[in-house]
Amino acid sequence: MVKKKQKKSAAKQKPVCLITGASAGIGAALAREFAAAGWDLALTARREEPMVALAKDLKEEFGATSYIIPADLAKVGACADILERLSKKTTHIDGLVNNAGYGLTGDFTENEWSAHKDFLTLMLEAPCEMTRLVLGGMVERGFGRIINVASLAGHIPGSRGHTLYGATKSFLIKFSQSLNLEMQEHGIKVSALCPGFTYSEFHDVNETRGAVDKLPDWMWMSAEEVAESGFIALSRNRAVHIPGAPNRIIAVLARLIPESWALKLMGRNSARFRKDKK
Ligand SMILES: NC(=O)c1ccc[n+]([C@@H]2O[C@H](COP(=O)([O-])OP(=O)(O)OC[C@H]3O[C@@H](n4cnc5c(N)ncnc54)[C@H](OP(=O)(O)O)[C@@H]3O)[C@@H](O)[C@H]2O)c1
């Protein structure tokens, strides 16, 4: 009886989607997709200003309410803290997009352990912890939508440099597949979104813009195209989605050619994606 009442009252409110890394790129574009589909948003990232501007746009364009929670997800305890602050603004979180991320350039030994640890906290621990913390409520209400933003890098062999990046993205893909299966009977859809090269701040932040700008146009998608494709895949409950035909072909080729060839190719090509020389 109590459960029925809870479901009814939640149904009257607009669903709320919590998006990490919402201050730029794919996260901001996904916020727009959810808002266009009638959702309210909870936006989190370290920079408040771009989220305030995004919230204003989403209000004007779609009538969406956005709750803004500035936070550093590489800090231990950040997920619980974000949800605690959010609980003062909304009683329910119906969607989650684990998107915040960056790339750490260089061979493994070029970075101190503290840099790798922060990277793993943001790229692995935060998505798992945030998902665990919001899933209880979604199961209770019998409704939920989750996107884990992984990467095409999770489908191809490891690269030279960016050592942990592909590994974290492979992890997110497997994590999403398992969750997708486990959540089917609870009305919760889970999808790993695996973009290839996407125009955003990503390559400026990791200082490889000079190298990646030499790549041909066909290898690139806009953040908006990635978000639109990812949102549709989520609505179809695709456990794993690679946006863009060229990226899907690359993923298939990586599976078909002998692993030793693929690794050699990666070794030769990935050495190019080093930090821009100052
Ligand atoms: N761009 C690509 O080519 C590409 C390809 C495949 C996958 N991806 C994945 O897509 C996701 C989004 O990347 P993007 O391309 O949109 O890059 P982006 O434009 O650089 O956006 C990254 C977002 O993550 C946030 N972020 C970074 N570190 C954070 C931290 N410590 N705490 C909280 N938020 C943090 C940033 O916000 P603040 O700086 O304000 O904190 C920003 O909102 C990432 O997971 C990335 O690995 C990107």
PDBQT file of the ligand as one rigid body, heavy atoms in Angstrom, charges set to zero:
ROOT
HETATM    1  N1  LIG A 301      35.829  13.951 -26.524  1.00  0.00    +0.000 N 
HETATM    2  C1  LIG A 301      36.127  12.721 -26.921  1.00  0.00    +0.000 C 
HETATM    3  O1  LIG A 301      36.764  12.528 -27.993  1.00  0.00    +0.000 OA
HETATM    4  C2  LIG A 301      35.637  11.522 -26.127  1.00  0.00    +0.000 A 
HETATM    5  C3  LIG A 301      35.641  10.271 -26.745  1.00  0.00    +0.000 A 
HETATM    6  C4  LIG A 301      35.198   9.153 -26.038  1.00  0.00    +0.000 A 
HETATM    7  C5  LIG A 301      34.754   9.296 -24.728  1.00  0.00    +0.000 A 
HETATM    8  N2  LIG A 301      34.761  10.510 -24.141  1.00  0.00    +0.000 N 
HETATM    9  C6  LIG A 301      34.287  10.591 -22.749  1.00  0.00    +0.000 C 
HETATM   10  O2  LIG A 301      33.211  11.497 -22.669  1.00  0.00    +0.000 OA
HETATM   11  C7  LIG A 301      33.121  12.028 -21.345  1.00  0.00    +0.000 C 
HETATM   12  C8  LIG A 301      32.915  13.524 -21.438  1.00  0.00    +0.000 C 
HETATM   13  O3  LIG A 301      34.036  14.101 -22.083  1.00  0.00    +0.000 OA
HETATM   14  P1  LIG A 301      33.921  15.342 -23.078  1.00  0.00    +0.000 P 
HETATM   15  O4  LIG A 301      34.456  14.927 -24.378  1.00  0.00    +0.000 OA
HETATM   16  O5  LIG A 301      32.580  15.958 -22.998  1.00  0.00    +0.000 OA
HETATM   17  O6  LIG A 301      35.042  16.279 -22.405  1.00  0.00    +0.000 OA
HETATM   18  P2  LIG A 301      34.963  17.750 -21.766  1.00  0.00    +0.000 P 
HETATM   19  O7  LIG A 301      34.325  18.702 -22.718  1.00  0.00    +0.000 OA
HETATM   20  O8  LIG A 301      36.364  18.037 -21.321  1.00  0.00    +0.000 OA
HETATM   21  O9  LIG A 301      34.011  17.554 -20.502  1.00  0.00    +0.000 OA
HETATM   22  C9  LIG A 301      34.434  16.834 -19.375  1.00  0.00    +0.000 C 
HETATM   23  C10 LIG A 301      33.496  17.116 -18.220  1.00  0.00    +0.000 C 
HETATM   24  O10 LIG A 301      33.974  16.378 -17.073  1.00  0.00    +0.000 OA
HETATM   25  C11 LIG A 301      34.054  17.271 -15.962  1.00  0.00    +0.000 C 
HETATM   26  N3  LIG A 301      35.095  16.862 -15.033  1.00  0.00    +0.000 N 
HETATM   27  C12 LIG A 301      36.404  16.623 -15.298  1.00  0.00    +0.000 A 
HETATM   28  N4  LIG A 301      37.050  16.335 -14.170  1.00  0.00    +0.000 NA
HETATM   29  C13 LIG A 301      36.137  16.407 -13.161  1.00  0.00    +0.000 A 
HETATM   30  C14 LIG A 301      36.219  16.254 -11.750  1.00  0.00    +0.000 A 
HETATM   31  N5  LIG A 301      37.369  15.969 -11.122  1.00  0.00    +0.000 N 
HETATM   32  N6  LIG A 301      35.078  16.377 -11.017  1.00  0.00    +0.000 NA
HETATM   33  C15 LIG A 301      33.906  16.681 -11.633  1.00  0.00    +0.000 A 
HETATM   34  N7  LIG A 301      33.773  16.859 -12.961  1.00  0.00    +0.000 NA
HETATM   35  C16 LIG A 301      34.892  16.734 -13.709  1.00  0.00    +0.000 A 
HETATM   36  C17 LIG A 301      34.360  18.640 -16.597  1.00  0.00    +0.000 C 
HETATM   37  O11 LIG A 301      33.894  19.686 -15.752  1.00  0.00    +0.000 OA
HETATM   38  P3  LIG A 301      34.807  20.634 -14.840  1.00  0.00    +0.000 P 
HETATM   39  O12 LIG A 301      36.092  20.872 -15.548  1.00  0.00    +0.000 OA
HETATM   40  O13 LIG A 301      33.954  21.862 -14.721  1.00  0.00    +0.000 OA
HETATM   41  O14 LIG A 301      34.943  19.906 -13.545  1.00  0.00    +0.000 OA
HETATM   42  C18 LIG A 301      33.486  18.580 -17.837  1.00  0.00    +0.000 C 
HETATM   43  O15 LIG A 301      32.156  18.964 -17.524  1.00  0.00    +0.000 OA
HETATM   44  C19 LIG A 301      34.396  11.588 -20.631  1.00  0.00    +0.000 C 
HETATM   45  O16 LIG A 301      34.110  10.518 -19.759  1.00  0.00    +0.000 OA
HETATM   46  C20 LIG A 301      35.311  11.128 -21.757  1.00  0.00    +0.000 C 
HETATM   47  O17 LIG A 301      36.224  10.127 -21.333  1.00  0.00    +0.000 OA
HETATM   48  C21 LIG A 301      35.187  11.642 -24.809  1.00  0.00    +0.000 A 
ENDROOT
TORSDOF 0
